[in-house]
Amino acid sequence: MLCEYIMKKQASLQGTFKKSFRFATLCALVAVAEVGSARNSCGENVAVSTVYFVPHVLDYCSSPKPCAAFKRAVRMQGSGTLPGNKVLKYTGKTEDLGSCGTAFGASGNCLIPYISVAADPRYYSMGDIIEMPAFKGKKITLPNGISFTHPGFFIVQDTGGAIKGKNRFDFFTGSLGMNNIMNVFGTRGPEDMRLADKTECSSHKKFDVVRRGSGQYSMSLAAIESVVNDIYSSSSKVVVASANSGAR
Amino acid sequence: MRASILIVVAVLGLLTTGFTSIAKAEDREARPEKIDMTVPPFWMSSYEEFNDLRPDQKEFYLEKFLPVAGKVPGLEKLSKEKLKEASEWYQAWNSLRRKLYEACHDNSSLSATCEQAADVRIAAINMYANQKQENRHAERAEKKKKTASGR
């Protein structure tokens, strides 16, 4: 609208077609960019989602020694896990994960499959909880055979250079890639649980935010912790968010 | 006669009530009861968020935050030792954080400093951001953009 008005003004005032043509081209470019960004936006409370994972060497190679396929996956995903809770970075460096079996997020906490999410730190505090009611009660089975019922809550524990904006989220799916049939959030998962396609704006991606430090926070965190205890009951304790969190 | 006096008194009463409530509303606007620090903009990490960070992230944060805090009224005298001490005690960290939030909320001339403080938090968190290819490309593009704009 504004473009149209300025173009008309320019044409009438100066009578130069060239200038208004140049401006029209600029306006067209802006419009194309706007359409592009609109395509990536699902509305304020609907997640623009993707999934990410940390490949495990034994899913790619016949021995624990990193083979070419695993190294390729590590280059793509940024890191990959090795036996003995070690992580191989895309830079070639290895790091000890201690008791964490997956990877550490930017928050400093160990990432939990199907629970941890990467978000934009400009809009989210690490530890903020994203509530997605459509996921509450969904049964999820991990590659090790352990099943759990999803609490309908996710916790912000990571960030990423491409994860920008209020409703842009990248969901962590453990060692399962987006095209793996076992990945319920992946491209081959049930329709009402898929989160891999950021252009898809379905109703199951509706979310609310439970801020770390708000009154509701303790209860939502407890729901997550209860699930995490089920997942890791046989192994060592995983900290979801520091014990000082809660309403203050 | 009596009726007109009554009307005048009533009008004056209404006007006085109106003025008082306007004055009260202005006062409320000028001094907000409480700033909600759980919602963005995040000018400083909460104690819990900071507490969860890895040791090198914490070190980076404290080191970069100190010179920025020095530009904020009320925090000019903050020393490295005091900041480190505060990072280990919820009350002290929170009182420091509140001072920064109040300064940023009340003083528009501090907007650049507050943005710097917010950027320090983001930089500390992003030290361990996920490094998948898409994220690395986006980071590189962002860096290029910042270099081009001279930031």
Chai-1 contact restraints between the chains, C-beta under 6 A:
chainA,res_idxA,chainB,res_idxB,connection_type,confidence,min_distance_angstrom,max_distance_angstrom,comment,restraint_id
A,Y52,B,K132,contact,1.0,0.0,6.0,A-B,restraint_1
A,M76,B,Q133,contact,1.0,0.0,6.0,A-B,restraint_2
A,Q77,B,K132,contact,1.0,0.0,6.0,A-B,restraint_3
A,G78,B,N130,contact,1.0,0.0,6.0,A-B,restraint_4
A,G78,B,Q131,contact,1.0,0.0,6.0,A-B,restraint_5
A,G78,B,K132,contact,1.0,0.0,6.0,A-B,restraint_6
A,A106,B,I125,contact,1.0,0.0,6.0,A-B,restraint_7
A,A106,B,Y128,contact,1.0,0.0,6.0,A-B,restraint_8
A,A106,B,A129,contact,1.0,0.0,6.0,A-B,restraint_9
A,S107,B,D52,contact,1.0,0.0,6.0,A-B,restraint_10
A,G108,B,D52,contact,1.0,0.0,6.0,A-B,restraint_11
A,G108,B,L53,contact,1.0,0.0,6.0,A-B,restraint_12
A,G108,B,R54,contact,1.0,0.0,6.0,A-B,restraint_13
A,N109,B,D52,contact,1.0,0.0,6.0,A-B,restraint_14
A,A118,B,N130,contact,1.0,0.0,6.0,A-B,restraint_15
A,P121,B,I122,contact,1.0,0.0,6.0,A-B,restraint_16
A,P121,B,I125,contact,1.0,0.0,6.0,A-B,restraint_17
A,Y123,B,P40,contact,1.0,0.0,6.0,A-B,restraint_18
A,S125,B,F42,contact,1.0,0.0,6.0,A-B,restraint_19
A,S125,B,E49,contact,1.0,0.0,6.0,A-B,restraint_20
A,M126,B,E49,contact,1.0,0.0,6.0,A-B,restraint_21
A,D158,B,N130,contact,1.0,0.0,6.0,A-B,restraint_22
A,T159,B,I125,contact,1.0,0.0,6.0,A-B,restraint_23
A,T159,B,N126,contact,1.0,0.0,6.0,A-B,restraint_24
A,T159,B,A129,contact,1.0,0.0,6.0,A-B,restraint_25
A,G160,B,A129,contact,1.0,0.0,6.0,A-B,restraint_26
A,G160,B,N130,contact,1.0,0.0,6.0,A-B,restraint_27
A,G160,B,N135,contact,1.0,0.0,6.0,A-B,restraint_28
A,G161,B,N135,contact,1.0,0.0,6.0,A-B,restraint_29
A,G161,B,A138,contact,1.0,0.0,6.0,A-B,restraint_30
A,G161,B,E139,contact,1.0,0.0,6.0,A-B,restraint_31
A,A162,B,E134,contact,1.0,0.0,6.0,A-B,restraint_32
A,A162,B,N135,contact,1.0,0.0,6.0,A-B,restraint_33
A,A162,B,A138,contact,1.0,0.0,6.0,A-B,restraint_34
A,R211,B,T38,contact,1.0,0.0,6.0,A-B,restraint_35
A,G213,B,T38,contact,1.0,0.0,6.0,A-B,restraint_36
A,S214,B,T38,contact,1.0,0.0,6.0,A-B,restraint_37
A,S242,B,E48,contact,1.0,0.0,6.0,A-B,restraint_38
A,S242,B,N51,contact,1.0,0.0,6.0,A-B,restraint_39
A,S242,B,D52,contact,1.0,0.0,6.0,A-B,restraint_40
A,N244,B,E48,contact,1.0,0.0,6.0,A-B,restraint_41
A,S245,B,E48,contact,1.0,0.0,6.0,A-B,restraint_42
